[in-house]
Amino acid sequence: AVGRKTARVEDRAYSLLGLFGVSMATICGEGARAFRRLQEEIIRSSPDHSIFAW
């Protein structure tokens, strides 16, 4: 995922959905907010809070 090239900023977050086993609605044009929503969804769905170390 580090070297992945995307056309839109939000596509970076969407490309990680499967890796974390979460799902969320995709919102075209939301930009960097998608990554924040991804983090929130991971926190909701996982007891592992090591995400706070990001």
BAFI-3210 file (N, C-alpha, C; in Angstrom, 3 decimals, decimal comma, padded with zeros to 6 digits):
// residues 54
n [1|2|3|4|5|6|7|8|9|10|11|12|13|14|15|16|17|18|19|20|21|22|23|24|25|26|27|28|29|30|31|32|33|34|35|36|37|38|39|40|41|42|43|44|45|46|47|48|49|50|51|52|53|54]
n.u [000,817|002,098|003,526|001,505|-000,167|-002,639|-005,537|-007,203|-007,218|-008,785|-008,937|-006,715|-007,286|-009,550|-008,413|-007,348|-009,366|-010,094|-007,819|-008,027|-010,411|-012,828|-015,798|-017,117|-019,018|-018,234|-017,294|-017,279|-014,898|-014,374|-011,833|-009,082|-010,558|-011,548|-009,571|-009,576|-012,171|-011,793|-009,968|-011,626|-013,567|-012,052|-011,320|-013,856|-014,485|-012,541|-010,850|-008,232|-006,251|-003,955|-003,879|-003,822|-001,191|-000,449]
n.v [-001,196|001,151|002,166|002,625|004,186|006,578|008,056|009,740|011,258|010,051|007,439|006,122|005,487|003,873|001,705|000,263|-000,928|-003,713|-004,955|-004,428|-005,556|-004,166|-002,293|000,481|003,259|004,625|007,860|009,963|012,416|013,181|013,384|013,722|013,160|010,615|008,876|009,402|008,524|005,825|005,089|005,499|003,549|001,207|001,320|001,057|-001,558|-003,276|-004,743|-004,163|-001,551|-000,471|001,120|003,738|004,372|005,209]
n.w [000,000|000,447|-001,809|-003,580|-006,243|-006,675|-008,182|-006,817|-003,581|-001,571|-002,467|-001,525|001,131|000,712|-000,567|001,485|002,901|002,644|003,716|006,413|006,970|007,088|006,262|004,527|003,367|000,192|-000,634|-003,122|-003,786|-001,158|-000,154|002,120|004,381|004,186|005,117|007,827|008,456|007,885|009,911|012,162|011,702|011,875|014,579|015,747|014,996|015,982|018,774|019,177|019,899|018,831|016,680|017,444|017,569|015,079]
ca.u [000,000|002,961|003,873|000,325|-000,499|-004,084|-005,976|-007,836|-006,682|-009,609|-008,702|-005,683|-007,997|-010,429|-007,614|-006,982|-010,554|-010,005|-006,732|-008,484|-011,668|-013,924|-016,484|-017,712|-019,463|-017,255|-017,863|-016,434|-014,528|-014,223|-010,427|-008,384|-011,534|-011,733|-008,616|-010,097|-013,305|-011,230|-009,452|-012,766|-014,208|-011,152|-011,454|-015,162|-014,609|-011,427|-010,450|-006,816|-006,177|-002,619|-004,058|-003,500|000,244|-000,233]
ca.v [000,000|002,328|002,709|002,662|005,467|006,710|009,275|010,592|011,092|009,106|006,075|005,519|004,897|002,812|000,537|-000,443|-001,506|-005,170|-005,370|-004,325|-006,281|-003,250|-001,736|001,803|003,859|005,463|009,167|010,580|013,793|013,525|013,669|013,166|012,740|009,168|008,182|009,562|007,608|004,476|004,890|005,384|002,253|000,188|001,410|000,495|-002,984|-004,073|-004,477|-003,789|-000,096|-000,048|002,114|005,049|004,589|005,728]
ca.w [000,000|000,553|-003,111|-004,438|-006,871|-006,838|-008,854|-005,812|-002,227|-000,816|-002,940|-000,671|002,274|000,229|-000,935|002,717|003,531|002,701|004,605|007,795|007,116|007,410|005,101|004,730|002,117|-000,493|-000,941|-004,133|-003,529|000,266|000,115|003,282|005,392|004,038|005,979|009,196|008,590|007,930|011,267|013,073|011,462|012,432|016,037|016,102|014,705|016,501|020,155|019,160|019,774|018,410|015,621|017,995|017,383|013,729]
c.u [000,862|003,220|002,701|000,068|-002,013|-004,414|-006,566|-007,278|-007,464|-009,402|-007,622|-006,334|-008,845|-009,649|-007,218|-008,165|-010,448|-008,925|-007,165|-009,820|-012,832|-014,602|-017,065|-018,104|-018,334|-017,950|-016,898|-016,171|-014,320|-012,779|-009,883|-009,335|-011,760|-010,793|-009,064|-011,270|-012,835|-010,715|-010,592|-013,449|-013,359|-011,279|-012,766|-015,191|-013,527|-011,116|-008,985|-006,693|-004,779|-002,698|-003,710|-002,014|000,552|000,142]
c.v [001,264|002,961|002,855|004,079|005,503|008,037|010,265|010,271|010,029|007,657|005,370|004,829|003,718|001,550|-000,290|-001,141|-003,016|-005,671|-005,371|-005,020|-005,399|-002,803|-000,385|002,336|004,681|006,756|009,884|012,042|014,160|013,768|012,986|012,708|011,229|008,398|008,261|008,608|006,163|004,172|004,697|004,029|001,114|000,164|000,785|-001,021|-003,861|-003,721|-004,030|-002,287|000,393|000,953|003,515|005,368|005,139|007,160]
c.w [000,000|-000,808|-004,058|-004,953|-007,080|-007,501|-007,855|-004,438|-001,467|-001,243|-002,132|000,519|001,814|-000,123|000,285|003,384|003,701|003,636|006,064|008,028|007,531|006,124|005,491|003,368|001,506|-000,901|-001,880|-003,790|-002,071|000,673|001,352|004,386|005,336|004,956|007,435|009,432|008,656|009,328|012,263|012,933|012,022|013,951|016,488|015,986|015,323|017,955|020,263|018,912|019,416|017,257|016,131|017,873|015,986|013,850]
res [a|v|g|r|k|t|a|r|v|e|d|r|a|y|s|l|l|g|l|f|g|v|s|m|a|t|i|c|g|e|g|a|r|a|f|r|r|l|q|e|e|i|i|r|s|s|p|d|h|s|i|f|a|w]
***
